[in-house]
Amino acid sequence: MNDLWAALCLVAVIEGLFLFVSPGGWKRAAQQLLAMPDHQVRVMGAIVLVAGLVALTLVRN
């Protein structure tokens, strides 16, 4: 359970870093996401999800 909390904290740190370093870039990316159809965003999310799971498996083993 501690690993889950550590992972969630790391996500917050990384997202906060993006907002801190490049708020304009983050806003532009959010605008582009809003302009995309839901299906395309869902496919991108699935690809990132699978890539993250594969990377996690490789790192943990």
Secondary structure, DSSP 8 states (H G I E B T S, - for coil): -HHHHHHHHHHHHHHHHHHHH-HHHHHHHHHHHHHS-HHHHHHHHHHHHHHHHHHHHHHH-
